[in-house]
Amino acid sequence: MRVATVEDATGIRCGVVVDDVLFRFPTGTTVLDLLRSGTLHEAGATAVSANDAVPFAGLRLLPPLDAPTVRDFVAFEEHVEGMVAAAPGNPGVAPEWYEAPTFYFTNPYALIGSGEDVPVPAGCELLDFELEVAAVIGSGGRDLSPEEARDHIVGYTIFNDWSARDLQFREMKVNLGPCKGKDFASTLGPVLVTADELEPCRDADDFLRLMMAVEVNGREVGRDLLSNMGWPFEELVAYASRGAEIRPGDVLGSGTCGGGGCLAESWGRRGIQDPPPLGPGDVVTMTVQGIGTITNTVVKGRTPRPIAPARHRPRDRS
């Protein structure tokens, strides 16, 4: 089943996409509501039989669901190699990367749909994309094993973790972050594909073998297989649930794929900014086998309002 959230003449509506038709859920029904009640598949079957249908093409796409949390992992070794290639002495992938799947929390309020413009964030001169796939949690849990975690994944969608690299690199020198380098936009879409549809794509090592590709202005700049992840999604979910709850609607990104899944990886390997950073007018298109295609256009952003540097304070304690 392929589930979408759109804006049409009646407002924001969710439904099931079959071929080029959207079979709409009843007005007011959200994907997150259905996940929390455990009735997504039943609602999908009911929507198709009720036949409240409109053409899917031309509708404004929103993120498939209103995610309460978004965790983004860094699960592709090749991506990490490229990102550290430009560091002094090229230290290579940190041994700690191999020990456990690392993630950070990003901004759920910044999720956008395919087709929406992305303003250059204030103060950014090195705008980048990140080609990822995200798993969506369908049922809650805690301290899950990888085997248990598989049953908690309801489906998958494409995730573009837009990145202001100059802001990100500066703020991470404080050993905390990323923050403003990441929280301005993340594209999710075009649809949520339920996990059962992608099960035939599993390889002998139990990874989802899906082709991923990204184009800038119609020119392909990156390509990889999702199965090149260091851990499958089940292990990412299990790790996220260690000592913590995962809940319906939570989104877990794979992290950027290798093979040019972002510009900064290429910059690190080549030692030059080629391809160049994104700017107004650039169109970024991502396609993942079995899920679909998302497209966003970069537009001019706002001039940043100045923030004064920190003052140097005395160490008086009285």
C-alpha positions, 0 to 999 in steps of 0.5 A: 500500500502507498499512502499520501498526504496532499492538499486538494480543493477540500483541504488537507487529505490523506489516502491510498495511491493506486496507479494515478488515483488517490482514494481518500480517507474520510475528512479529518483522518490523518496517517498518524491517527491511523498508525496510533490506532493500528488501523492503517491497512484496514482504513486503506482497504475501506478507502479503496472500496468507498471509492472517494477518488481523485486524480493524484497527479497535480495535487500538492504533496505534503509529508506523508505523515506529521512525524512527532520525532525524526532521528537521522542515523549515519549508516553508510561507511562510504559517506563517512569516508568521504566526509572525513577525507578533507580533514587534516591527515585524513583520519579515516572512519572513527573506530567508534562508528563501527561499534553502534549506529549513531544518530541525532534528532532533527526538527519535525517542524521543518518537514516539507513535501516534494515540490515545495521550495527550499529557501537558502537558510540565513547565513548559508553559503554551502547548501547541500542535500542528503539522499536517504531512505527513512523507516516509519514506526507503526507500533511503539516499543522499548528495548526491542531486539532487531527481530522484534523491531521488524514488526514495528516498521510500518513502511518507508519513504524518501528523506532529503536531509538538507544541510547548511554545511558551513553552519554545520561545520562551525557549530560542530566545533563546539562538540555539540550539534548539528543544530542550525545547519540542519533544522531548516528543511527536510523533505519526506515523500512522496508517499509512505510505502508499507513494508510488505511492498518492499519485502521482495527486495531483500537480499541474501544478507537481509538488507533492502536492495533498492537503487537510490539516485540524485540529480541536480538540474537534470544531471545525475550526481549520486547513485548507490544501493540502500543495501550498502548500509552498515546496519539494516533498519531493524538494527537501527530501530532496535538501537533507537529503542534501547532504554527509550520508547519509540512510538507510532509515526517516529521517523528514522533516517538511514543517513546519507548514502555513498556514491555522491549521496551529498555534495560534501562527500564529493568535496572531501574526496576531490579536494574542491567544491565540485559539484558546486554548492546549491543556490537559488534556481537549482532543482534537486530530484531524488529517486528510490526504487520502489518508493518514487521520486521527490523534487525541490527547488532552491530559492533565495532566503532571508538575510540573517538578523545579527546575533552578537558574539558571547561576552567574556564574563568574569569568574566571580562567585559572589 
